[in-house]
């Protein structure tokens, strides 16, 4: 193995592989003419050292990753090779197995509902705001999904999981196979109550790790007791995951998290900054066993190709005060759209879906809050007219996605199964004795590291 400072084999921008100890594989192009003939790299914490392998030769050991490198990211078994098409053919002739290419054959739609108590979003957090009267009207959306063969995932919080009037109808749909179930942690209404009520503490990941774990364990046990089902899908209240969340989810046998909101910054209130988060699913946690499935957020407009450079300024406090995001959106320049019927029109959802489909995206996550099924509970549905608009957007989007887009409904379990078939979770951490594998060089993307303990993103790769 060559040491740091050795000449790079692929000075002509050949495709190569960067492998971290966590099992993340970065497939990319080495910069030509880098100082001293080596690939100069900038660290992506917390995984180091790393080494770069180009055409089967390890040319750098303990290097750092270059920000300007273009690459795709996949978690992988610990030994892989890269090379030319001829080299791949030679490996195939010798019987070296190819790593499975991740395929989602048609556009897939996952629906997740933050199933929670009714509370005034404009007021301070209260432990007594636990009314769940709206749940008896949740069939307004459930019937829509049943018509289209879509199984929504209800991520339920403690107020819903602990009150029979709320959990009974969802339990019946679960028993009939019409939905799936997950957990949703609202710390302010979830015992044990040891923390001070505050905006910062409304993000579960800001709590002491022991308290975050205790609250989620209590919620998990309550769900098991009242639903007769162990939840394996998690969404943090207010999307507030933190540095300890991955380990807690692994300890409590969760398999999927869906808390990441790409291109979104919650740090002003003390929450996580997902500005540079991967939009594609990725494995994370201490042993890489939890699959993160981010919400679907996309940039639309004529300047979407420069969203990475423009977004920080456009989403700054000053820009918000000057209403610049709205100006850019109305001019068709740049607009961030989240896939939700709350505050978004059908035209918005179609536009972001069409944009992402054209860019190769195949997995979409539609999300909303359960109290929106009754007027007056959320800022998005204030009266009967807005309720009908909300329901109409859901119905028409399902028709559009399954019809025009030729898509299909999917559950988080389905998604995780697809990823497990492609690349096993935690493969490197289990120290699998794997043969060298032929890695298909398909697709590249730019990547910036996330905050916290997240692995880099796993791109859904489509075979040509």
Phi, psi and omega in degrees: 000130178287152181263169179304132182101352176290153179300139177284134180291324189254065180288353182258034176060040175289155174292140178216180184234136172245122186245126177261165182293338179283350181101003177284137179245126177252119181256122185198192181247134179279136179295138178277142175071029179286159187305129177070012179076013179250163174274112181276126188237151178249134190297138166250107183287159001258020187260108176205156358284169178231164173223153183253131179240124182235123182050042174084355182251127178278112188252347179220134179237132180070027182274181177239158190269131182285127181300328186275358179290136173265132183201159167261159184232127175221135170288147191204163167304165195284343180233126180217161178233157175233158178177190181281170178301321180297320179295320178298318180297322179295319178297318180298321180296330179276001177085015177287123184292143176275143175292135181299135176276131182292119182239130161241104193299324181226162178305134184240136182243122173252132179249128178230134184243120174287101189261107196211175179288164174273131176207156181281111184294343183269353184254172179294155179292141183225139178283345183266353180275083185232020179295138181230031184300331184293341185300330179294348177253008182293343178293347178299322177267327180302320180296324178298312182296323179297322179298330182257008178068028180256132178258105179289153173258118177267107174271111190259141176263182188295322180299323179281316184291339186257355182244123188300323181298337179267314186280339184298308181296323179292322178298323178293317178296323179296316180295330179275000180074023183263357179202172171235173192229146175212184182244147183222112188265109169260101188302326187289342177239018184238114178292162359286149183260088182245343185266156172288140176287122180199165177299314182300318182282357175284346174269112186306325183292349177272349180285158170306142186305320182296323180285319176302317180294316182298319180293315181291325177296319178296317178297316180300314180296322179294319178296315179300317183292321186262339178254344184067031186210133177274123179286141177237359178248137183228142167225124178290141173303135181060022179061025191272064173282159181219189185297333182266351189299316181302314179295321179296317179298319178296316181299326183263014173066032171277147185246337183224137170242144178223053183257343185282131178242092185304153176060029184223138182240116178256014189288339180299327177264007180099005181269186182285155175254109181257021185307317184254018181291147176295138176279351184256154179301148178207156177276143175209182186102166183306324179245012175067034183261349182261129178267120173275125175242097185294156170298155178274118176226134181220156175261133178237161179116168185293340181258014185299333178293343179249019183301321181301323180277325186272330188303314182304318179289320183293330182261010178291164181299318180297317179297321178297317180297329179269005179059031181296322178303319179293322178296313179298322180293315182294330179275359180071023183273306183202130182212130176267125182235126175264142183280088181206147175280358181269109178080002179239143178271168175300321179298321177299312184295321177295319183296313181291325178295313179299319180297314182289323176299318181293337178271001177101001180289139178235346182248128183231139180240115177263131188220147173200175182259135184301322181300345180292350180284354177232129181302142175096352183271332181227162179294346185273336182228094186259341181210180184296323180296319179289330175296314180295324175296315180302311180294322180295321178297317179298311182299311184289329178290319177300317179297317179296314185292315181281335181265285183301318182274355182054039181268186180210156175285150180215153173253167178298325176298319177299315182298314181296323178298319178299316182290325178295324179292329180283304182215122183299142175295138174063026185302315183292321182294333178275359177053051179296139177272083186258148174287166173297138187244148175275114183263116179293129181270083186234115173083141174227158176207155174279149182219139170234143185292155178265172172279162173077208189260026184281139168287160172297167190285150176257115183277136173287112186261127179257127177287141180279000000 
